[in-house]
Amino acid sequence: MIAPEIPLKPYIRAALAAVLSVLLAAAPVRACCDDVLSCAGAVASGGLTCVIELALDALKSALRHATQERDDARAGFESGLAASTAEAKTVLNGWKKAADDAAADAERSAQTAAKLVGDDEARLRKLTTASATMATNVPPARAPAGSKLSTSTGGRAFQTPSPTASTHQAARVSAAEMLALLKDDSLRDMRLGIEDENKKTHALSENAGRAASHSLQAMERSAAFQRAGFAIFLAAIVDVLAVLNNGLSNPLKAPDMVILAVNDLAVAETLFATDVLPAVDRETKAREDYADAPRPEADAAEDHARRAREILAKLERAVRLQTLAERQNVAQELRSATTPAPVRHVRATLAASAAFSTFSKALSKRVGLMHAELQKAKPAGAPDVTLFRTKLSTDLSAQFRGKSAAETARIRDTLLADARRRFAYDPKTLAGVERLVTDAARVH
């Protein structure tokens, strides 16, 4: 049961009716004189209960909407912000992983190059050493059995070319060629080029990591900033709910509470439009920048890793060649090769961030509609109750006509009990209703 209010003094009641009739925008009177007690209250209060009942209906409707909006807004905002942040982090970590993968790729190229060059030098040294040993161990030529001394040779036996000597001469040529290959820097230069690309790729990977770390921190600050702005808006909605509940618990204040709720909703709507929405739009764009921060580093890292692979392919080809000229030709091809177009990944589109922005705009519209709806429900001035008097007389007569004394007393007591519950908030109106019901029962 609603606790009864202290009776209003006559001049206060008159002032309230005057304020309602002069200051409030006109609106159709609803829920007035639609049953016997409603009609009796309207007649007894001079139409003030019509204004109060209209205000109570508006407050109940607004309370349902505001409560639902508060709950939906809180849940939707948190889930939308969380999804947007998680999506941005996924994109961010993807660029970081791309840079790390490029660094690992370049590292493999460098290790492969070092092994190829090292194995080639070891092989050439071994062959060079073996050729030199064979050349120094050639046995002297001997005259064939039964040969005669030639005067043209100074008494020495005639020597035919020895196949063994020819082989060792070829070995000495091969040794010279291998020594030239060993001294040539073509393969070593390729390896150093791969090492340089590897170092650059690792540096870019580290830069991408730092950019990702800074972006993660910035996103956390951004989320906290948006939550703080949204909390201010929610506080305004909570104020609206308090006003609405106050009006429902104090019916005589209901008309004033409708006006106050309209004003508080206007504040909430303004806060959302000036603080929350701009922050969401601004931080959504910033979140895209945060997510994209490591991308340039990842692009450059992939460029250098690709360059390392290209040099390695030339190195693998050159190491299989066995002449100095062939190897140097490969090195020249590498130096004169056209630099390919750099890697450029497309900036990621954040669908969850776009959805979060859309949700925020839709929420702003719903708050605006709720404000407009309550604005329409602002109570009008007290209506003319002349027609209500006629209707009340007819309705009360219908209640008691043809009833026995005992039935009449039962109906009267039921109406009075209902009236005491319904108009407990205004003793003066209640007294007037009791008098109207009692008089009608007495007449019949």
C-alpha positions as CSV (number, residue, x, y, z in Angstrom):
1,M,0.0,0.0,0.0
2,I,1.2,3.5,-0.8
3,A,1.8,5.5,2.4
4,P,-0.5,8.5,2.6
5,E,0.9,11.9,2.1
6,I,0.4,14.8,4.4
7,P,-2.7,16.6,3.2
8,L,-2.0,19.4,0.8
9,K,-3.2,22.9,1.8
10,P,-5.9,24.3,-0.4
11,Y,-3.7,27.1,-1.8
12,I,-1.0,24.5,-2.7
13,R,-3.5,22.3,-4.5
14,A,-4.8,25.4,-6.4
15,A,-1.2,26.4,-7.2
16,L,-0.4,22.9,-8.5
17,A,-3.5,22.9,-10.7
18,A,-2.7,26.4,-12.0
19,V,0.9,25.4,-12.8
20,L,-0.2,22.3,-14.6
21,S,-2.8,24.1,-16.6
22,V,-0.6,27.1,-17.5
23,L,3.0,25.7,-17.8
24,L,2.5,22.1,-19.1
25,A,2.0,21.3,-22.8
26,A,-1.4,20.1,-23.7
27,A,-1.9,16.3,-23.8
28,P,-5.0,14.1,-23.9
29,V,-6.3,13.0,-20.5
30,R,-6.2,9.2,-20.3
31,A,-7.1,6.8,-17.5
32,C,-9.6,9.2,-16.1
33,C,-13.3,8.5,-15.3
34,D,-13.0,5.0,-16.9
35,D,-14.5,3.4,-13.8
36,V,-16.6,4.5,-10.8
37,L,-13.7,5.3,-8.5
38,S,-11.7,7.0,-11.2
39,C,-14.6,9.2,-12.0
40,A,-15.3,9.9,-8.3
41,G,-11.7,10.8,-7.8
42,A,-11.8,13.2,-10.8
43,V,-15.0,14.9,-9.5
44,A,-13.7,15.1,-5.9
45,S,-10.3,16.5,-6.8
46,G,-11.5,18.9,-9.5
47,G,-9.8,16.8,-12.2
48,L,-6.4,16.7,-10.4
49,T,-6.5,12.9,-10.2
50,C,-6.7,12.8,-14.0
51,V,-3.5,14.6,-14.2
52,I,-1.9,12.3,-11.6
53,E,-3.1,9.1,-13.2
54,L,-1.8,10.2,-16.6
55,A,1.5,11.1,-15.0
56,L,1.7,7.7,-13.2
57,D,1.0,5.8,-16.5
58,A,3.8,7.8,-18.2
59,L,6.2,7.1,-15.3
60,K,5.4,3.4,-15.3
61,S,6.0,3.2,-19.1
62,A,9.2,5.3,-18.9
63,L,10.5,3.2,-15.9
64,R,10.1,0.0,-17.9
65,H,11.9,1.6,-20.9
66,A,14.6,3.2,-18.9
67,T,15.3,0.1,-16.9
68,Q,15.5,-2.0,-20.2
69,E,17.7,0.6,-21.9
70,R,20.0,0.7,-18.9
71,D,20.4,-3.1,-18.8
72,D,20.7,-3.4,-22.6
73,A,23.1,-0.5,-22.9
74,R,25.4,-1.8,-20.2
75,A,25.5,-5.3,-21.6
76,G,25.7,-4.2,-25.2
77,F,28.4,-1.6,-24.6
78,E,30.6,-4.0,-22.6
79,S,30.2,-6.8,-25.1
80,G,30.7,-4.5,-28.1
81,L,33.8,-2.9,-26.6
82,A,35.2,-6.3,-25.6
83,A,34.7,-7.7,-29.1
84,S,36.1,-4.6,-30.8
85,T,39.2,-4.7,-28.6
86,A,39.7,-8.4,-29.0
87,E,39.4,-8.0,-32.8
88,A,42.0,-5.2,-32.8
89,K,44.3,-7.3,-30.7
90,T,44.0,-10.3,-33.1
91,V,44.9,-8.1,-36.1
92,L,47.7,-6.5,-34.1
93,N,49.2,-9.9,-33.1
94,G,48.8,-11.1,-36.7
95,W,51.1,-8.3,-37.9
96,K,53.5,-9.0,-35.1
97,K,53.5,-12.7,-36.0
98,A,54.1,-11.9,-39.7
99,A,57.2,-9.9,-38.7
100,D,58.4,-12.7,-36.4
101,D,57.9,-15.3,-39.2
102,A,59.9,-13.1,-41.6
103,A,62.7,-12.9,-39.1
104,A,62.7,-16.7,-38.7
105,D,62.7,-17.1,-42.5
106,A,65.7,-14.8,-42.8
107,E,67.5,-16.6,-40.1
108,R,67.1,-20.0,-41.9
109,S,68.4,-18.4,-45.1
110,A,71.4,-17.1,-43.2
111,Q,72.1,-20.4,-41.6
112,T,71.8,-22.3,-44.9
113,A,74.1,-19.8,-46.6
114,A,76.7,-20.1,-43.9
115,K,76.7,-23.9,-44.3
116,L,76.9,-23.8,-48.1
117,V,79.8,-21.4,-48.1
118,G,81.6,-23.2,-45.3
119,D,81.1,-26.6,-46.9
120,D,82.3,-25.3,-50.3
121,E,85.5,-23.7,-48.8
122,A,86.3,-26.9,-47.0
123,R,85.8,-29.0,-50.1
124,L,88.1,-26.6,-52.2
125,R,90.8,-26.6,-49.5
126,K,90.7,-30.4,-49.4
127,L,90.9,-30.8,-53.1
128,T,93.7,-28.1,-53.4
129,T,95.7,-29.8,-50.8
130,A,95.3,-33.2,-52.4
131,S,96.3,-31.8,-55.9
132,A,99.4,-30.2,-54.4
133,T,100.4,-33.4,-52.8
134,M,100.0,-35.4,-56.1
135,A,102.1,-32.8,-58.0
136,T,105.1,-33.0,-55.6
137,N,105.2,-36.8,-55.7
138,V,105.7,-37.4,-59.5
139,P,108.5,-40.1,-60.0
140,P,111.4,-39.3,-62.4
141,A,111.2,-40.7,-66.0
142,R,113.2,-43.8,-66.8
143,A,114.7,-45.0,-70.2
144,P,113.0,-48.0,-71.6
145,A,114.9,-51.2,-71.5
146,G,117.2,-51.7,-74.7
147,S,117.1,-48.0,-75.7
148,K,120.1,-46.3,-77.2
149,L,121.6,-43.1,-76.2
150,S,121.1,-40.3,-78.7
151,T,123.7,-37.9,-79.6
152,S,121.2,-35.3,-80.1
153,T,120.2,-35.6,-76.5
154,G,123.6,-35.4,-75.2
155,G,123.9,-39.0,-74.5
156,R,120.7,-39.1,-72.5
157,A,118.0,-41.7,-73.3
158,F,115.0,-40.4,-75.4
159,Q,112.0,-39.8,-73.2
160,T,108.5,-40.2,-74.5
161,P,105.7,-38.2,-72.7
162,S,104.5,-40.1,-69.7
163,P,100.7,-40.4,-69.2
164,T,101.3,-40.0,-65.5
165,A,103.1,-36.8,-65.9
166,S,100.3,-35.4,-68.1
167,T,97.8,-36.3,-65.5
168,H,99.7,-34.5,-62.8
169,Q,100.0,-31.4,-65.0
170,A,96.2,-31.4,-65.4
171,A,96.0,-31.8,-61.6
172,R,98.2,-28.7,-61.2
173,V,95.9,-26.7,-63.4
174,S,92.9,-27.9,-61.5
175,A,94.6,-27.0,-58.3
176,A,95.2,-23.5,-59.6
177,E,91.6,-23.1,-60.6
178,M,90.4,-24.3,-57.2
179,L,92.8,-21.9,-55.5
180,A,91.3,-19.1,-57.6
181,L,87.8,-20.3,-56.5
182,L,88.9,-20.4,-52.9
183,K,90.2,-16.8,-53.1
184,D,87.1,-15.5,-54.9
185,D,84.7,-13.6,-52.7
186,S,81.5,-14.1,-54.8
187,L,80.0,-16.7,-52.5
188,R,81.2,-14.9,-49.4
189,D,79.6,-11.7,-50.6
190,M,76.4,-13.4,-51.2
191,R,76.5,-14.9,-47.7
192,L,77.2,-11.5,-46.2
193,G,74.3,-10.0,-48.2
194,I,72.0,-12.6,-46.6
195,E,73.4,-11.9,-43.2
196,D,72.7,-8.2,-43.7
197,E,69.1,-8.9,-44.7
198,N,68.8,-11.2,-41.7
199,K,69.9,-8.4,-39.3
200,K,67.5,-5.9,-40.9
201,T,64.7,-8.4,-40.6
202,H,65.3,-9.1,-36.9
203,A,65.5,-5.3,-36.2
204,L,62.2,-4.8,-37.9
205,S,60.7,-7.7,-36.0
206,E,61.8,-6.1,-32.7
207,N,60.3,-2.8,-33.9
208,A,57.0,-4.6,-34.6
209,G,57.1,-6.0,-31.2
210,R,57.6,-2.6,-29.6
211,A,54.8,-1.1,-31.7
212,A,52.5,-4.0,-30.7
213,S,53.3,-3.5,-27.0
214,H,52.6,0.2,-27.2
215,S,49.4,-0.4,-29.1
216,L,48.1,-2.9,-26.6
217,Q,48.7,-0.4,-23.8
218,A,47.0,2.4,-25.8
219,M,44.0,0.1,-26.4
220,E,43.6,-0.6,-22.7
221,R,43.7,3.1,-22.0
222,S,41.2,3.7,-24.8
223,A,38.8,1.1,-23.4
224,A,39.1,2.6,-19.9
225,F,38.4,6.1,-21.3
226,Q,35.3,4.9,-23.2
227,R,34.0,3.0,-20.1
228,A,34.4,6.2,-18.0
229,G,32.4,8.2,-20.5
230,F,29.7,5.6,-20.7
231,A,29.5,5.4,-16.9
232,I,28.6,9.1,-16.8
233,F,25.8,8.4,-19.2
234,L,24.6,5.4,-17.1
235,A,24.7,7.5,-14.0
236,A,22.3,9.9,-15.8
237,I,20.0,7.1,-16.6
238,V,20.1,5.9,-13.0
239,D,19.1,9.5,-12.0
240,V,16.1,9.2,-14.3
241,L,15.2,5.9,-12.7
242,A,15.3,7.4,-9.3
243,V,13.0,10.2,-10.4
244,L,10.6,7.8,-12.0
245,N,10.5,5.6,-8.8
246,N,10.0,8.7,-6.7
247,G,7.0,9.7,-8.8
248,L,5.5,6.3,-8.5
249,S,5.9,6.2,-4.8
250,N,4.5,9.7,-4.3
251,P,1.5,10.1,-6.7
252,L,0.9,13.7,-5.8
253,K,4.4,14.4,-7.0
254,A,4.0,12.4,-10.2
255,P,3.2,15.3,-12.5
256,D,6.3,17.1,-11.3
257,M,8.4,13.9,-11.6
258,V,7.4,13.5,-15.2
259,I,8.7,17.0,-15.9
260,L,11.9,16.2,-13.9
261,A,12.3,12.9,-15.7
262,V,12.0,14.7,-19.1
263,N,14.7,17.1,-18.1
264,D,17.0,14.3,-16.8
265,L,16.5,12.3,-20.0
266,A,17.4,15.4,-21.9
267,V,20.6,15.5,-19.9
268,A,21.3,11.8,-20.6
269,E,20.6,12.3,-24.3
270,T,23.0,15.2,-24.4
271,L,25.7,13.4,-22.5
272,F,25.5,10.5,-24.9
273,A,25.6,12.8,-28.0
274,T,28.4,15.0,-26.7
275,D,30.5,12.6,-24.7
276,V,29.9,8.9,-25.5
277,L,29.3,8.9,-29.3
278,P,32.2,11.2,-30.2
279,A,34.5,9.1,-27.9
280,V,33.3,5.8,-29.5
281,D,33.9,7.2,-33.0
282,R,37.3,8.7,-32.1
283,E,38.5,5.7,-30.2
284,T,37.2,3.3,-33.0
285,K,39.4,5.1,-35.5
286,A,42.3,5.1,-33.0
287,R,41.8,1.4,-32.4
288,E,42.2,0.8,-36.1
289,D,45.5,2.8,-36.0
290,Y,46.6,0.8,-33.0
291,A,45.9,-2.5,-34.7
292,D,47.7,-1.3,-37.8
293,A,50.8,0.0,-36.1
294,P,53.1,-3.1,-36.6
295,R,52.0,-3.5,-40.3
296,P,54.7,-1.3,-41.9
297,E,57.4,-3.1,-39.9
298,A,55.9,-6.5,-40.9
299,D,55.8,-5.4,-44.6
300,A,59.5,-4.3,-44.5
301,A,60.5,-7.5,-42.6
302,E,58.9,-9.6,-45.3
303,D,60.7,-7.6,-48.0
304,H,64.1,-8.3,-46.4
305,A,63.3,-12.0,-45.8
306,R,62.3,-12.3,-49.4
307,R,65.5,-10.6,-50.5
308,A,67.5,-13.1,-48.4
309,R,65.7,-16.0,-50.1
310,E,66.5,-14.5,-53.5
311,I,70.2,-14.2,-52.7
312,L,70.2,-17.7,-51.2
313,A,68.8,-19.1,-54.5
314,K,71.7,-17.5,-56.4
315,L,74.1,-18.8,-53.9
316,E,72.8,-22.4,-54.2
317,R,73.2,-22.1,-57.9
318,A,76.7,-20.7,-57.8
319,V,78.0,-23.2,-55.4
320,R,77.3,-26.0,-57.9
321,L,79.4,-24.3,-60.5
322,Q,83.1,-25.2,-60.8
323,T,84.7,-22.3,-62.7
324,L,85.5,-18.9,-61.5
325,A,83.9,-17.2,-64.5
326,E,80.6,-19.0,-63.9
327,R,80.4,-18.1,-60.3
328,Q,81.3,-14.5,-61.0
329,N,78.6,-14.4,-63.7
330,V,76.0,-15.4,-61.1
331,A,77.2,-12.7,-58.7
332,Q,76.9,-10.1,-61.5
333,E,73.4,-11.3,-62.3
334,L,72.5,-10.7,-58.6
335,R,74.0,-7.2,-58.6
336,S,72.2,-6.2,-61.8
337,A,68.8,-7.8,-60.9
338,T,65.9,-5.4,-60.7
339,T,64.6,-4.9,-57.2
340,P,61.0,-6.3,-57.0
341,A,58.1,-4.3,-55.8
342,P,57.9,-4.1,-52.0
343,V,55.4,-6.1,-50.0
344,R,52.4,-3.9,-49.0
345,H,49.6,-5.6,-47.1
346,V,46.2,-3.9,-47.0
347,R,45.1,-2.2,-43.8
348,A,42.8,-4.5,-41.9
349,T,39.1,-3.7,-41.7
350,L,37.7,-4.1,-38.1
351,A,34.2,-5.4,-38.4
352,A,33.6,-5.6,-34.7
353,S,34.6,-2.0,-34.2
354,A,32.2,-0.9,-37.0
355,A,29.4,-2.9,-35.3
356,F,30.2,-1.3,-31.9
357,S,30.0,2.1,-33.5
358,T,26.6,1.2,-35.1
359,F,25.3,-0.1,-31.7
360,S,26.3,3.1,-30.0
361,K,24.5,5.2,-32.6
362,A,21.4,3.0,-32.3
363,L,21.5,3.3,-28.6
364,S,21.6,7.1,-28.8
365,K,18.5,7.1,-31.0
366,R,16.6,4.9,-28.6
367,V,17.4,7.2,-25.7
368,G,16.2,10.1,-27.9
369,L,13.0,8.3,-28.7
370,M,12.4,7.5,-25.0
371,H,12.9,11.2,-24.2
372,A,10.5,12.2,-27.0
373,E,7.9,9.7,-25.8
374,L,8.0,11.0,-22.2
375,Q,7.9,14.5,-23.5
376,K,4.6,13.8,-25.2
377,A,3.3,12.3,-21.9
378,K,3.8,15.5,-19.9
379,P,0.5,16.1,-18.0
380,A,-2.0,18.7,-19.1
381,G,-3.9,21.0,-16.8
382,A,-6.8,19.6,-14.8
383,P,-9.8,19.0,-17.2
384,D,-13.3,20.3,-16.9
385,V,-15.2,17.7,-14.8
386,T,-18.8,18.7,-15.7
387,L,-19.2,15.7,-17.9
388,F,-17.6,13.5,-15.3
389,R,-20.3,14.5,-12.8
390,T,-23.0,13.3,-15.1
391,K,-21.2,10.0,-15.8
392,L,-20.5,9.4,-12.1
393,S,-24.1,9.9,-11.2
394,T,-25.2,7.4,-13.8
395,D,-22.5,4.9,-12.8
396,L,-23.2,5.1,-9.0
397,S,-27.0,4.7,-9.6
398,A,-26.3,1.6,-11.6
399,Q,-24.2,0.2,-8.8
400,F,-27.0,0.5,-6.2
401,R,-30.3,0.5,-8.1
402,G,-32.6,-2.4,-7.2
403,K,-30.3,-3.7,-4.5
404,S,-31.3,-4.7,-1.0
405,A,-30.1,-2.8,2.0
406,A,-27.6,-5.5,2.8
407,E,-26.4,-5.7,-0.8
408,T,-26.2,-1.9,-1.0
409,A,-24.1,-1.8,2.2
410,R,-21.8,-4.5,0.9
411,I,-21.2,-2.7,-2.4
412,R,-20.7,0.6,-0.6
413,D,-18.1,-0.9,1.8
414,T,-16.3,-2.5,-1.1
415,L,-16.1,0.7,-3.0
416,L,-14.9,2.6,0.1
417,A,-12.2,0.0,0.9
418,D,-11.0,0.3,-2.7
419,A,-11.1,4.1,-2.6
420,R,-9.0,4.1,0.6
421,R,-6.3,2.1,-1.1
422,R,-6.5,4.0,-4.3
423,F,-6.5,7.6,-2.9
424,A,-4.4,7.0,0.2
425,Y,-1.9,9.5,-1.2
426,D,-4.5,12.4,-1.0
427,P,-6.7,12.4,2.1
428,K,-8.8,15.3,0.8
429,T,-9.6,13.6,-2.5
430,L,-10.3,10.4,-0.5
431,A,-12.8,12.2,1.8
432,G,-14.6,13.6,-1.2
433,V,-14.8,10.2,-2.8
434,E,-16.1,8.6,0.4
435,R,-18.8,11.3,0.6
436,L,-19.9,10.8,-3.0
437,V,-20.1,7.0,-2.6
438,T,-21.9,7.2,0.8
439,D,-24.4,9.7,-0.5
440,A,-25.2,7.6,-3.5
441,A,-25.7,4.5,-1.4
442,R,-28.0,6.4,1.0
443,V,-30.2,7.7,-1.8
444,H,-30.8,4.3,-3.1
